[in-house]
Amino acid sequence: MCLAIPAKVLKIKGDSAIVEVRGVKREINILLCPEVKIGDYVIVHAGFALKIIDKKYAQETIKIFDEIETLNRKPRKP
């Protein structure tokens, strides 16, 4: 299964951007979102920004990912 995840745009250089996802920075392609600006949040899939999204929506989604990660760390009962 593949997921598209929200990321914050930190830097832009040509058709690429540096984004941060839960503390991890990576380079992505922004050809599909040429209007993106530093500080915007985008949905990223397979190294491409697919869509600019609302900051509140991005933060809510990241919070859900954090909650899932916390649940996965808890020991499961047999």
C-alpha distances in whole Angstrom, upper triangle without the diagonal:
4,7,10,13,17,19,23,25,27,29,29,30,30,27,25,25,24,22,22,19,20,22,21,22,21,22,20,21,23,24,22,24,27,29,27,29,29,28,26,23,20,16,15,12,12,16,17,18,17,20,22,22,24,25,25,22,20,22,21,17,18,20,17,15,18,19,16,16,20,19,17,20,22,24,23,26,26
4,7,10,13,16,19,21,24,25,25,27,27,23,22,21,21,19,18,16,17,20,18,19,18,18,16,18,19,21,19,20,24,25,23,26,26,25,23,19,16,13,11,8,9,12,13,15,14,16,19,19,22,22,23,19,18,20,19,15,16,18,16,14,17,18,16,16,20,20,18,21,23,25,25,28,29
4,6,10,12,16,18,21,23,23,25,25,22,20,19,19,16,16,13,15,18,16,17,16,17,15,17,18,19,17,18,22,23,21,23,23,22,19,16,13,10,9,7,9,11,12,13,12,14,16,15,18,18,19,16,14,16,16,12,12,15,13,11,14,16,14,14,18,18,17,20,22,25,24,28,29
4,7,10,13,15,18,20,20,22,22,19,17,16,16,14,14,11,14,16,15,16,14,15,13,14,14,16,14,15,18,19,17,19,19,18,16,12,10,6,5,5,8,10,9,9,9,10,12,12,15,16,16,13,11,14,14,11,11,15,13,12,15,17,15,16,20,20,19,22,25,27,27,31,32
4,6,10,13,16,18,19,21,22,19,17,15,14,11,11,8,10,13,12,13,13,14,12,14,14,17,15,15,18,19,16,18,17,16,14,10,8,5,5,7,10,10,11,10,10,11,12,11,13,13,14,11,9,11,12,8,8,12,11,9,12,15,14,14,17,19,18,20,23,26,27,30,32
4,7,10,13,16,17,19,21,18,16,14,13,9,9,7,9,12,12,12,13,14,12,14,14,17,15,14,17,17,14,15,14,12,10,6,5,4,6,9,12,12,11,9,10,10,9,8,10,9,11,9,5,8,10,7,7,11,11,10,13,15,15,16,18,20,20,22,25,28,29,32,34
4,7,9,12,13,16,18,16,14,11,9,6,5,5,8,10,9,9,10,11,10,12,12,16,15,13,16,16,12,12,11,10,8,5,5,6,7,10,13,11,11,9,11,11,10,9,11,10,12,11,8,9,12,10,9,13,14,12,14,17,17,17,20,22,22,23,26,29,31,34,36
4,6,9,11,15,17,16,13,10,8,5,5,7,9,10,10,9,11,11,11,13,12,16,16,13,15,14,11,10,8,6,6,4,6,9,10,13,16,13,13,10,13,12,10,10,11,9,12,12,9,10,13,13,11,14,16,15,16,19,20,20,22,25,25,26,29,32,33,37,39
4,6,8,11,13,13,10,7,6,4,7,9,12,12,12,10,10,10,10,11,10,14,14,12,13,12,8,7,5,5,6,6,7,10,11,14,16,13,12,10,13,12,10,11,13,11,15,15,12,14,17,16,15,18,20,19,20,23,24,23,26,28,28,29,32,35,37,40,43
4,7,10,13,14,11,7,6,5,7,11,13,12,12,9,10,10,11,13,13,16,17,15,15,14,11,9,5,6,8,10,11,14,14,17,18,15,15,13,16,16,14,15,16,14,17,18,15,16,19,19,17,20,22,21,21,25,26,24,27,30,29,30,33,36,38,42,44
4,7,10,11,9,5,5,7,10,13,16,15,14,10,10,9,10,12,11,14,16,14,13,13,10,8,6,9,10,12,13,16,15,18,19,15,15,13,17,17,15,17,18,17,20,21,18,19,23,22,20,23,25,24,24,28,29,28,30,33,32,33,36,39,41,45,47
4,6,8,6,4,6,9,12,16,19,18,16,13,12,9,10,10,9,11,14,12,10,11,9,8,7,10,11,13,13,16,15,18,18,14,13,12,15,15,14,17,19,18,22,22,19,21,24,23,22,25,27,26,27,30,31,30,32,35,34,35,38,41,43,47,49
4,6,5,6,8,12,15,18,22,20,18,15,13,10,10,10,10,11,14,13,11,13,11,11,11,14,15,16,16,18,17,19,19,15,14,14,17,18,17,20,22,22,26,25,23,25,28,26,25,29,30,28,30,33,33,32,35,38,37,37,41,44,45,49,51
4,5,8,11,14,18,20,24,23,21,17,15,12,11,9,9,9,13,12,10,12,11,12,13,16,16,18,17,19,17,19,19,15,14,14,16,17,17,21,23,23,27,27,24,26,29,28,27,31,32,30,32,35,35,34,37,39,38,39,43,46,47,51,52
4,7,11,13,17,19,23,22,20,17,14,10,9,6,5,6,9,9,8,11,10,12,13,16,15,16,14,16,14,16,15,12,10,11,13,15,15,19,21,22,26,25,22,25,28,26,25,29,30,28,30,33,33,32,35,37,36,37,41,44,45,48,50
4,7,10,13,16,19,19,16,13,10,7,6,5,5,8,11,10,10,12,11,11,12,14,14,14,13,14,12,14,13,10,9,9,13,14,15,18,20,20,24,23,20,23,25,23,22,26,27,25,27,30,30,29,32,34,33,34,38,40,42,45,47
4,6,10,13,16,16,14,10,8,6,5,6,7,10,12,11,11,12,9,9,9,11,11,12,11,13,11,14,14,10,10,9,13,14,13,16,18,17,21,20,17,19,22,21,20,23,25,23,24,27,27,26,29,32,31,32,35,38,39,43,45
4,7,10,13,12,10,7,6,5,6,9,10,13,15,14,14,15,12,11,9,11,12,12,11,13,12,14,14,11,11,11,15,15,15,16,18,17,20,20,17,18,21,20,18,21,23,21,22,25,25,24,27,29,29,29,33,35,37,41,43
4,7,10,10,8,5,6,6,7,10,11,14,15,13,15,15,12,11,9,9,10,9,9,10,9,12,13,10,11,10,13,14,12,14,15,14,17,17,13,14,18,16,14,17,19,17,18,22,22,21,23,26,25,26,29,32,34,38,40
4,6,6,5,4,7,9,10,13,14,18,18,17,18,18,14,14,11,10,11,9,10,11,11,13,15,12,13,12,15,15,14,14,16,13,16,16,12,12,16,14,12,15,17,15,15,19,19,18,20,23,23,23,26,29,31,35,37
4,5,5,6,8,11,11,15,15,19,19,18,20,20,16,16,14,13,13,10,10,10,9,12,13,12,13,12,15,15,14,14,15,13,15,14,10,11,13,11,9,12,13,11,12,15,15,14,17,19,19,20,23,26,28,31,33
4,6,8,11,14,15,19,19,23,22,21,23,23,20,19,17,15,15,12,13,13,13,15,17,16,17,16,18,18,17,16,17,14,15,15,11,10,12,11,7,10,12,9,9,13,13,12,14,17,17,17,20,23,25,29,31
4,7,10,13,15,19,20,24,24,22,24,24,20,19,16,15,16,14,15,16,15,17,18,16,18,18,20,20,19,19,19,16,18,18,14,13,16,15,11,13,15,13,12,16,17,14,16,19,19,19,22,25,27,31,33
4,7,10,12,16,18,21,22,21,23,23,19,19,16,16,16,14,15,15,13,15,15,13,16,16,19,20,19,19,20,18,20,19,15,15,18,16,13,15,17,14,14,18,18,15,18,21,20,20,23,26,28,32,34
4,7,10,13,15,19,20,19,20,21,17,16,14,14,15,13,14,14,12,14,14,12,14,14,17,18,18,18,20,18,20,20,16,16,19,18,15,18,20,17,17,21,21,19,21,24,23,23,27,30,32,35,37
4,7,10,12,16,17,17,18,19,16,16,14,15,15,14,13,13,11,12,12,9,11,12,15,17,17,18,20,19,22,21,17,18,21,19,16,20,21,18,19,23,22,20,23,26,24,25,29,31,33,37,38
4,7,10,13,14,14,15,17,14,15,13,15,15,14,13,13,11,12,11,7,9,10,14,16,16,18,21,20,23,22,18,20,23,21,19,22,23,21,22,26,25,24,27,29,28,28,32,35,36,40,41
4,6,9,11,11,12,15,12,14,13,15,14,13,10,11,8,9,9,5,5,7,10,13,13,16,19,19,22,20,17,19,22,19,18,22,23,20,22,25,25,24,27,29,28,29,33,35,36,40,41
4,6,8,9,10,13,11,13,14,16,14,14,11,12,9,10,9,6,5,6,9,12,13,16,19,20,23,21,19,22,24,21,21,25,25,23,25,28,27,27,30,32,31,32,36,38,39,43,44
4,5,5,6,9,8,10,12,14,12,12,9,11,9,11,12,9,6,5,8,9,10,14,17,18,21,20,17,20,23,21,21,24,25,23,26,29,28,28,31,33,32,34,37,40,40,44,46
4,5,6,9,10,13,15,17,15,15,12,13,12,13,13,11,8,8,9,11,12,16,19,21,24,22,20,24,26,24,24,27,28,26,29,32,31,31,34,36,35,37,40,42,43,47,48
4,6,9,9,13,16,17,14,14,11,11,11,11,12,11,7,6,6,8,10,13,17,19,22,20,18,22,23,21,22,26,26,25,27,30,29,30,33,34,33,36,39,41,42,45,46
4,5,6,9,12,14,11,11,9,10,11,13,14,13,9,6,7,6,7,11,14,16,19,18,16,20,22,20,21,24,25,24,26,29,29,29,32,34,33,35,38,41,42,45,47
4,6,9,12,14,12,13,12,14,14,16,17,15,12,10,10,10,10,14,16,18,21,21,19,22,25,23,24,27,28,27,29,32,32,32,35,37,37,38,41,44,45,48,50
4,7,10,12,10,12,11,14,15,18,19,17,14,11,12,10,9,12,14,16,19,19,18,21,23,22,23,26,27,27,29,32,32,32,35,37,37,38,41,44,45,49,51
4,7,9,7,9,8,11,13,16,18,15,12,9,11,9,7,10,12,13,17,16,15,18,20,19,20,23,24,24,25,28,29,29,32,34,34,35,38,41,42,46,48
4,6,6,9,10,14,15,18,20,17,15,12,14,12,9,12,13,13,17,17,15,18,21,20,20,23,25,24,26,29,29,29,32,34,34,35,38,42,43,46,49
4,6,9,11,14,15,19,20,17,16,13,16,14,11,13,14,13,16,17,15,16,20,20,19,22,24,23,24,27,28,28,30,33,33,34,36,40,41,45,47
4,7,10,13,15,18,21,18,17,14,16,14,11,11,11,9,13,14,12,13,17,17,16,18,21,21,21,24,26,25,27,30,30,31,34,37,39,42,45
4,7,10,12,16,19,16,14,11,13,10,7,8,8,7,11,12,10,12,15,15,15,18,20,19,21,23,24,25,27,29,30,31,33,37,38,41,44
4,7,9,13,16,14,13,9,11,9,6,6,7,6,10,9,7,9,12,11,11,14,16,16,17,20,21,21,23,26,26,27,30,33,35,38,40
4,6,10,13,11,9,6,7,5,4,5,8,9,12,10,8,11,13,12,12,16,16,16,18,21,21,21,24,26,26,27,30,33,34,38,40
4,7,10,10,8,6,6,5,7,7,10,11,13,11,8,12,13,10,11,15,15,14,17,19,19,19,22,24,23,25,28,31,32,35,37
4,7,6,5,5,6,8,9,10,14,14,16,14,11,14,16,13,13,16,16,14,17,20,19,19,22,24,23,25,28,31,31,35,36
4,5,5,7,7,10,12,14,17,18,19,17,14,17,18,15,15,18,18,15,18,21,19,19,23,24,23,25,28,30,31,34,35
4,6,9,10,13,16,17,20,21,23,20,18,20,21,18,18,21,20,18,20,23,21,21,25,25,24,26,29,31,31,35,36
4,7,9,12,14,16,20,20,22,20,17,20,21,18,18,21,21,19,21,24,23,22,25,27,25,27,30,33,33,37,38
4,6,9,11,14,17,18,21,19,16,19,21,18,18,22,22,20,22,25,24,24,27,29,27,29,32,35,35,39,40
4,6,8,10,14,15,18,16,13,17,18,16,16,20,20,19,21,24,23,23,27,28,27,29,32,35,36,39,41
4,7,10,13,15,17,15,13,17,18,16,17,20,20,19,22,24,23,24,27,28,28,30,33,36,36,39,41
4,6,10,12,15,12,11,15,16,15,16,19,19,19,22,24,23,25,27,29,29,31,33,36,37,40,42
4,7,9,12,11,10,13,15,14,15,18,19,19,21,23,24,25,27,29,29,31,34,37,37,41,43
4,6,9,7,7,10,12,11,13,15,16,16,19,21,21,23,25,26,27,29,31,35,35,38,41
4,6,5,6,9,10,11,12,14,16,17,19,20,21,23,25,26,27,29,31,35,35,38,41
4,5,5,6,9,10,11,12,14,15,16,18,20,21,23,25,26,27,29,33,34,37,40
4,5,5,6,9,10,11,12,14,15,17,19,20,21,23,25,26,28,31,32,35,38
4,6,5,6,9,10,11,13,14,15,17,19,20,21,23,25,27,30,30,33,36
4,6,5,6,9,10,11,12,14,16,17,19,20,21,23,25,29,29,33,35
4,5,5,6,9,10,10,12,14,15,16,19,20,21,23,27,28,31,34
4,5,5,6,9,10,11,13,14,15,17,19,20,22,25,26,29,32
4,5,5,6,9,10,11,13,14,16,17,19,21,24,25,28,30
4,5,5,6,9,10,11,12,14,15,17,19,23,24,27,30
4,5,5,6,9,10,11,12,14,16,17,21,22,25,28
4,5,5,6,9,10,11,12,14,16,19,20,23,26
4,5,5,6,9,10,11,13,15,18,19,22,25
4,5,5,6,9,10,11,13,17,18,21,24
4,5,5,6,9,10,11,15,16,19,22
4,5,5,6,9,10,13,14,17,20
4,5,5,6,9,12,14,17,20
4,5,5,7,10,12,16,19
4,5,5,9,9,13,16
4,6,8,9,12,15
4,6,9,12,15
4,6,9,13
4,7,9
4,6
4
